[in-house]
Amino acid sequence: MLLLVNLAFAAEPPPTAAIVADTATRPADDEPTSFRVTIVPGVGLNADPNQVVDGFSVGGIGMAQELHGFDAQLGMSWVDGEMSGFQATFGLAEAGSVDGWQVSSGVAWSRGDVRVLQGAMLSVAEGSVDGVQVGLANLALGDDSEGVQLGLFDLAGGLRGVQGSMVNVAREVHGAQIGLVNVGGDVKGLQLGLVNVAKTSDVSIAPLNFVGDGLHRIDIWTSESAVLSGAIKFGSKNVYTLVGAGQVNTTQPWWTFGGGFGVHLPAGPVWIELDDSVWALAQGLLVAPGATNKLRLQVGFDLLHDHIAPFAGVSVNTWAGDGSVAPRAIGVPESRDPGHHFVSWPGFQVGLSF
């Protein structure tokens, strides 16, 4: 029995050994470094890729846990967590989040939000941007970005500010899209370009506007300048593009075509429109040397659930040409200069809008 007791005590490790083993496996606290030089991660002066940098860092390829200060790398700068300060590289600059400047001649990428500035050939913020994105392509994927995107292609989830590129795309905009092609979901503000597309838009100005809740009408009318004209009007709720053509009279082969921009102001079933357009004269495919500027003011009244609206209005017309051809206003007085280069007359229009 005595032998069994001694074996039981021998099986238990001494308390002192347990304390020593526990102390040996406890990791030491990492201290931030204020200066480092990296060749590749782990090689250089204070080049540990798990290091927190609180100061100045330069090199070739650098990785850090966090960066608070200045980092300039030739190839790549990678920060797992927050980067606050300045991060620059010729290749890839990446960080968990950016509070400062992140610039690259290649790619600047934030896996979170960006505050202040992100500039590169490709600038990407997986979160929101509060500041400026500039580059060939800018992507702000968060829903509540505030600031400016400038480049060739802009993409945003939700933006309060301005997109100013050749192609702008956003799910929601409170501000402006200015470019050749603007595509928006809900645009609370201005679209200005050559082609505007939106689900909803306050103001869209372009030769081609396609707005889901905007103005889509076909007008047919008679006037002092043409016995019968037709046009399509399309745009936002209050600003539209006008494109049309007409027959000058029934006895001659002259016809007219033109387009312009206008403002549509509804007040219940009654609406007022003011538009300015330019119209050319043609005989077959031969276009006369000159054009008419037509400024119109008209009033309409929506009937049958907005499907048809009679309208009437007045116009101010001025023809400018080389004098070889001059239009003749039907049944109204006109003013001509001696060389027939300019002809002016008042006008009217009466028609239906569908």
C-alpha positions in Angstrom: 0.0 0.0 0.0 2.8 2.3 0.7 4.2 1.8 -2.9 0.9 2.8 -4.4 0.8 6.1 -2.5 4.3 7.0 -3.6 3.4 6.4 -7.3 0.4 8.6 -7.0 2.4 11.5 -5.7 5.0 11.0 -8.4 2.5 11.3 -11.2 1.6 14.8 -10.3 4.0 17.5 -11.7 5.4 19.9 -9.1 3.6 23.2 -8.8 6.7 25.1 -9.6 7.2 23.4 -13.0 3.6 24.3 -14.0 4.2 28.0 -13.2 7.5 28.1 -15.2 5.9 26.5 -18.2 3.0 29.0 -18.3 5.4 31.9 -18.1 7.5 30.6 -21.0 4.6 30.4 -23.4 3.1 33.8 -22.7 3.7 36.1 -25.7 5.5 39.5 -25.2 3.6 42.7 -26.1 4.5 44.1 -29.5 5.8 47.7 -29.5 5.0 50.0 -32.5 8.1 51.1 -34.5 8.7 54.7 -35.4 11.0 54.0 -38.4 11.6 51.1 -40.7 13.1 50.1 -44.1 11.7 47.1 -45.9 13.1 45.2 -48.8 10.4 42.5 -48.7 8.2 41.6 -45.8 10.4 40.4 -42.9 13.7 41.5 -44.5 15.0 45.0 -43.7 15.1 47.2 -40.6 12.0 46.6 -38.4 10.4 44.9 -41.4 8.2 42.5 -39.5 4.9 42.2 -41.5 2.9 42.0 -38.2 4.5 45.2 -36.9 2.4 48.3 -36.1 4.1 51.4 -37.7 3.7 54.6 -35.9 6.0 56.9 -37.8 8.0 56.6 -41.1 8.3 53.7 -43.4 10.1 53.3 -46.8 11.2 50.4 -49.0 10.3 48.0 -51.8 7.5 45.8 -50.6 6.1 46.5 -47.2 3.4 44.9 -45.0 2.2 46.1 -41.6 -0.5 45.4 -39.1 -1.4 49.1 -38.9 0.1 52.3 -40.2 -0.1 55.7 -38.5 2.2 58.0 -40.3 4.0 57.9 -43.7 4.7 54.9 -45.9 6.3 55.0 -49.4 7.0 51.7 -51.2 8.2 51.1 -54.7 6.2 47.9 -55.3 3.5 47.3 -52.8 2.3 48.7 -49.5 -0.1 46.4 -47.6 -1.8 47.3 -44.3 -4.0 44.8 -42.7 -5.9 47.2 -40.5 -6.2 51.0 -40.4 -4.0 53.3 -42.4 -4.0 56.9 -41.1 -1.6 59.3 -42.7 0.0 58.9 -46.1 0.4 55.6 -48.1 2.1 55.7 -51.5 3.3 53.2 -54.0 4.0 52.6 -57.7 2.1 49.3 -57.7 -0.5 48.4 -55.1 -1.6 50.4 -52.0 -4.0 48.4 -49.9 -5.4 49.0 -46.4 -8.2 47.8 -44.2 -9.5 51.4 -44.0 -8.0 54.8 -45.0 -8.0 58.0 -43.0 -5.7 60.3 -45.0 -4.1 60.0 -48.4 -3.8 56.7 -50.3 -2.1 57.2 -53.7 -0.6 54.9 -56.3 0.3 54.9 -60.0 -1.4 51.5 -60.1 -4.1 50.4 -57.7 -5.3 52.0 -54.5 -7.6 49.7 -52.5 -9.4 50.1 -49.2 -11.3 47.1 -47.8 -13.3 49.6 -45.7 -14.0 53.3 -45.7 -11.9 56.1 -47.1 -11.6 59.6 -45.6 -9.8 62.4 -47.3 -8.3 61.2 -50.7 -7.8 58.1 -52.8 -6.0 58.5 -56.1 -4.7 55.9 -58.6 -5.4 54.4 -62.0 -7.9 52.2 -60.2 -9.3 53.5 -56.9 -11.5 51.2 -54.9 -13.3 51.7 -51.6 -15.3 48.7 -50.6 -16.9 50.9 -48.0 -17.9 54.6 -48.4 -15.8 57.6 -49.4 -15.8 60.8 -47.4 -13.6 63.0 -49.6 -12.2 62.7 -53.1 -11.6 59.7 -55.4 -9.6 60.5 -58.5 -8.2 58.2 -61.2 -9.0 56.5 -64.5 -11.6 54.4 -62.7 -13.1 55.1 -59.2 -15.3 52.7 -57.3 -17.0 53.7 -54.0 -19.2 50.7 -53.1 -20.7 51.9 -49.9 -24.2 53.5 -49.5 -23.3 56.8 -47.9 -20.3 58.3 -49.7 -19.9 62.1 -49.6 -17.5 64.0 -51.9 -16.3 64.0 -55.4 -15.3 61.3 -57.9 -13.2 62.5 -60.9 -11.9 60.3 -63.7 -12.9 58.4 -66.8 -15.3 56.0 -65.1 -17.1 56.4 -61.7 -19.2 53.9 -59.9 -20.9 54.6 -56.5 -23.4 52.9 -54.4 -24.9 56.0 -52.8 -23.2 59.4 -53.2 -23.8 62.9 -51.8 -21.7 65.1 -54.1 -20.5 65.1 -57.6 -19.5 62.5 -60.2 -17.5 64.1 -63.0 -16.2 61.5 -65.5 -16.9 60.4 -69.0 -19.1 57.6 -67.6 -20.9 57.9 -64.3 -22.9 55.2 -62.6 -24.6 55.3 -59.2 -27.4 53.6 -57.4 -28.4 56.8 -55.6 -27.2 60.4 -56.1 -27.8 63.5 -54.1 -26.0 66.1 -56.1 -24.8 65.9 -59.7 -23.6 63.5 -62.4 -21.7 65.4 -65.1 -20.2 63.4 -68.0 -20.8 62.0 -71.5 -23.0 59.1 -70.1 -24.7 59.3 -66.8 -26.6 56.3 -65.3 -28.4 56.7 -62.0 -31.1 54.9 -60.0 -32.6 57.7 -57.9 -31.0 61.1 -58.8 -31.9 63.9 -56.4 -30.2 66.7 -58.3 -28.7 67.2 -61.8 -27.7 64.9 -64.7 -25.8 66.8 -67.4 -24.3 65.0 -70.4 -24.9 63.5 -73.8 -26.9 60.5 -72.6 -28.7 60.4 -69.3 -30.4 57.3 -67.9 -32.2 57.2 -64.5 -35.0 55.5 -62.6 -36.0 58.9 -61.1 -34.3 62.3 -61.7 -35.0 65.9 -60.7 -33.2 67.5 -63.7 -31.7 65.6 -66.6 -30.2 67.7 -69.4 -28.9 66.0 -72.5 -29.8 65.3 -76.2 -30.9 61.8 -75.0 -32.7 61.5 -71.7 -34.3 58.2 -70.5 -35.9 58.7 -67.1 -38.3 56.2 -65.7 -40.6 58.7 -64.0 -39.9 61.5 -66.5 -41.7 63.1 -69.4 -42.5 60.9 -72.4 -44.8 62.6 -74.9 -45.6 62.8 -78.6 -46.8 66.2 -79.8 -48.6 67.0 -83.1 -49.4 70.6 -84.0 -49.9 73.2 -86.7 -48.2 76.6 -86.7 -47.5 79.6 -88.9 -44.2 77.9 -90.0 -45.5 74.4 -90.9 -48.9 73.1 -91.7 -48.2 69.9 -89.7 -45.4 69.1 -87.3 -44.7 66.2 -84.9 -42.1 65.7 -82.2 -41.2 63.5 -79.3 -40.4 65.0 -75.9 -38.5 63.0 -73.3 -36.6 63.9 -70.2 -37.1 64.3 -66.5 -40.2 65.6 -64.8 -39.4 69.2 -65.5 -36.7 69.4 -68.2 -37.1 67.7 -71.6 -35.5 67.2 -75.0 -37.5 68.0 -78.1 -36.9 66.3 -81.5 -39.2 66.7 -84.4 -40.0 67.3 -88.1 -42.8 68.8 -90.2 -44.2 69.7 -93.6 -44.1 73.4 -94.5 -47.2 73.4 -96.7 -49.2 71.1 -99.0 -48.2 72.7 -102.3 -44.4 72.6 -102.0 -41.9 69.9 -101.2 -40.2 71.8 -98.4 -40.0 70.2 -95.0 -38.4 71.1 -91.7 -36.6 69.3 -88.9 -35.1 70.3 -85.6 -34.8 70.0 -81.9 -34.1 71.7 -78.6 -34.7 71.8 -74.9 -37.5 72.9 -72.7 -39.0 73.3 -69.3 -42.3 71.6 -68.3 -44.1 73.1 -65.3 -47.2 71.3 -64.2 -49.9 72.6 -61.8 -52.5 69.9 -61.5 -54.0 69.1 -64.9 -52.7 72.4 -66.3 -49.1 72.8 -67.5 -46.9 75.4 -69.0 -43.9 74.8 -71.2 -41.1 77.0 -72.4 -38.7 75.7 -75.0 -36.1 76.9 -77.4 -35.3 74.9 -80.6 -33.5 75.2 -83.9 -35.1 74.1 -87.2 -33.7 73.6 -90.7 -35.4 73.7 -94.1 -34.9 70.9 -96.6 -36.2 70.0 -100.1 -35.8 66.2 -100.3 -32.3 65.6 -99.0 -31.0 69.1 -99.9 -30.8 71.2 -96.8 -31.1 75.0 -97.2 -28.2 77.2 -96.0 -29.7 78.6 -92.8 -31.8 77.8 -89.7 -34.7 79.1 -87.7 -34.5 79.7 -83.9 -37.9 79.2 -82.4 -38.7 80.3 -78.8 -42.1 78.9 -77.7 -44.4 79.4 -74.8 -47.5 77.2 -74.5 -50.2 76.0 -72.1 -51.7 72.6 -72.0 -54.5 70.7 -70.2 -54.3 67.0 -69.4 -57.4 65.0 -70.2 -58.2 61.2 -69.9 -55.7 60.4 -67.1 -52.9 62.4 -68.7 -53.1 60.4 -71.9 -54.1 63.4 -74.1 -53.6 67.1 -73.7 -54.7 69.9 -76.0 -52.3 72.9 -76.0 -51.8 76.3 -77.6 -49.1 78.9 -77.5 -47.1 81.7 -79.1 -43.6 81.9 -80.5 -40.8 84.2 -81.5 -38.9 83.2 -84.7 -35.7 84.3 -86.3 -34.2 82.9 -89.5 -30.5 83.3 -90.2 -28.9 82.3 -93.5 -26.8 83.4 -96.4 -29.7 85.2 -98.2 -30.1 82.7 -101.0 -33.2 81.2 -99.3 -35.5 82.7 -96.7 -38.6 81.2 -95.2 -42.0 82.9 -95.5 -44.2 83.1 -92.4 -47.7 82.0 -93.3 -50.3 84.7 -92.6 -48.3 86.8 -90.1 -46.2 90.0 -90.6 -42.5 89.5 -90.8 -39.3 91.6 -90.8 -36.5 91.1 -93.3 -33.1 92.8 -93.6 -32.1 94.0 -97.1 -30.0 91.0 -97.9 -32.6 88.5 -96.5 -29.9 87.2 -94.2 -32.3 87.6 -91.2 -36.0 87.2 -91.1 -38.1 87.6 -87.9 -41.7 87.0 -87.2 -44.2 86.2 -84.3 -45.8 82.8 -84.4 -48.4 80.5 -82.9 -48.9 76.8 -82.4 -52.0 74.7 -81.6 -52.0 70.9 -81.2 -52.4 67.8 -79.1 -49.9 66.1 -76.8 -50.1 62.3 -76.2 
